[in-house]
């Protein structure tokens, strides 16, 4: 039982790191987009609004990757939890559960990410349009 417990602890640590990474990405997304929009407020640097939009979308994509990996490791956790002690091999391969987790595109457009990152992208786009028409 000790091998199984150790393997589950390793998987849980990975799940925790993915979750923390996702929260950090959300914070960085807001910080970078805000900073670039602050720079874009200057009439001569309006093109930085486009960079802010690009960065907000890039953070959304990266967050979807983290969330998908987290879900894969949660499925792996369940698979290992149901294994016999003799079958525990400390494998971190998520391929056996890949078909059980939602596809990357589905995660990208999920409600969990869509509400937050969609709002950031929408506000960046709206602010960029406002800056454009003020010139």
C-alpha positions as CSV (number, residue, x, y, z in Angstrom):
1,X,0.0,0.0,0.0
2,X,3.0,2.3,0.6
3,X,3.9,2.3,-3.1
4,X,0.4,3.3,-4.1
5,X,0.3,6.0,-1.5
6,X,3.6,7.4,-2.7
7,X,2.5,7.4,-6.4
8,X,-0.7,9.1,-5.6
9,X,1.2,11.8,-3.6
10,X,3.4,12.4,-6.6
11,X,0.4,12.8,-8.9
12,X,-1.4,15.1,-6.4
13,X,1.7,17.3,-6.2
14,X,1.6,17.7,-10.0
15,X,-2.1,18.5,-9.9
16,X,-1.4,21.2,-7.3
17,X,1.4,22.7,-9.4
18,X,-0.8,22.9,-12.4
19,X,-3.5,24.6,-10.4
20,X,-1.1,27.1,-9.0
21,X,0.3,27.7,-12.4
22,X,-3.2,28.4,-13.7
23,X,-3.8,31.0,-11.0
24,X,-0.5,32.7,-11.7
25,X,-1.3,32.8,-15.4
26,X,-4.6,34.6,-14.7
27,X,-2.8,37.2,-12.6
28,X,-0.1,37.7,-15.2
29,X,-2.7,38.0,-17.9
30,X,-4.4,40.9,-16.1
31,X,-1.0,42.5,-15.2
32,X,0.5,42.4,-18.7
33,X,-2.7,43.4,-20.5
34,X,-3.1,46.4,-18.1
35,X,0.5,47.5,-18.4
36,X,0.4,47.3,-22.2
37,X,-2.9,49.2,-22.3
38,X,-1.4,51.9,-20.1
39,X,1.4,52.3,-22.6
40,X,-1.1,52.3,-25.4
41,X,-2.9,55.2,-23.9
42,X,-0.1,57.4,-25.3
43,X,-1.2,58.5,-28.8
44,X,2.2,57.6,-30.3
45,X,2.2,54.1,-28.8
46,X,-1.3,53.0,-29.7
47,X,-0.1,49.8,-31.4
48,X,0.6,48.4,-28.0
49,X,-3.1,47.8,-27.6
50,X,-2.7,45.1,-30.3
51,X,0.1,43.5,-28.3
52,X,-2.1,43.6,-25.2
53,X,-4.8,41.7,-27.2
54,X,-2.2,39.2,-28.5
55,X,-0.9,38.6,-25.0
56,X,-4.3,38.2,-23.5
57,X,-5.1,35.5,-26.1
58,X,-1.7,33.8,-25.6
59,X,-2.3,33.6,-21.8
60,X,-5.8,32.1,-22.5
61,X,-4.2,29.4,-24.7
62,X,-1.5,28.7,-22.1
63,X,-4.1,28.5,-19.3
64,X,-6.1,26.0,-21.4
65,X,-3.0,23.9,-21.6
66,X,-2.5,24.0,-17.9
67,X,-6.1,23.1,-17.2
68,X,-6.1,20.2,-19.7
69,X,-2.9,18.8,-18.1
70,X,-4.5,19.2,-14.6
71,X,-7.5,17.2,-15.8
72,X,-5.4,14.5,-17.4
73,X,-3.5,14.1,-14.1
74,X,-6.8,13.9,-12.2
75,X,-7.8,11.1,-14.4
76,X,-4.4,9.4,-13.9
77,X,-4.9,9.8,-10.2
78,X,-8.3,8.0,-10.4
79,X,-6.7,5.2,-12.6
80,X,-3.8,4.7,-10.1
81,X,-6.2,4.8,-7.2
82,X,-8.1,1.8,-8.6
83,X,-4.9,-0.2,-9.4
84,X,-3.8,-3.1,-7.2
85,X,-0.6,-2.5,-5.3
86,X,1.4,-4.9,-7.5
87,X,0.4,-3.0,-10.6
88,X,1.8,0.4,-9.4
89,X,4.8,1.3,-11.6
90,X,5.1,5.1,-10.8
91,X,4.4,6.0,-14.4
92,X,3.4,9.6,-15.0
93,X,2.2,8.9,-18.6
94,X,-1.2,10.4,-19.2
95,X,-1.7,8.6,-22.5
96,X,-3.9,5.9,-21.0
97,X,-6.4,8.5,-19.9
98,X,-6.1,10.9,-22.8
99,X,-9.4,9.9,-24.4
100,X,-11.2,10.2,-21.1
101,X,-10.4,13.9,-20.5
102,X,-11.9,16.8,-22.5
103,X,-10.1,17.8,-25.7
104,X,-7.8,20.8,-25.7
105,X,-10.3,22.9,-27.8
106,X,-13.1,22.0,-25.4
107,X,-11.1,23.1,-22.4
108,X,-10.1,26.4,-24.2
109,X,-13.7,27.3,-24.7
110,X,-15.0,26.0,-21.4
111,X,-17.0,28.1,-19.1
112,X,-14.2,28.0,-16.5
113,X,-11.7,29.8,-18.8
114,X,-14.1,31.5,-21.1
115,X,-15.6,33.8,-18.5
116,X,-12.3,35.0,-17.1
117,X,-10.2,35.2,-20.2
118,X,-13.1,36.2,-22.5
119,X,-13.6,39.1,-20.2
120,X,-10.0,40.1,-20.3
121,X,-9.8,39.8,-24.1
122,X,-13.1,41.7,-24.5
123,X,-12.0,44.5,-22.2
124,X,-8.7,44.8,-24.0
125,X,-10.4,44.9,-27.4
126,X,-12.9,47.5,-26.2
127,X,-10.2,49.6,-24.7
128,X,-8.1,49.3,-27.9
129,X,-11.1,50.5,-30.0
130,X,-11.7,53.4,-27.6
131,X,-8.0,54.4,-27.9
132,X,-8.2,54.1,-31.7
133,X,-11.2,56.4,-32.0
134,X,-9.8,59.0,-29.6
135,X,-7.0,59.7,-32.1
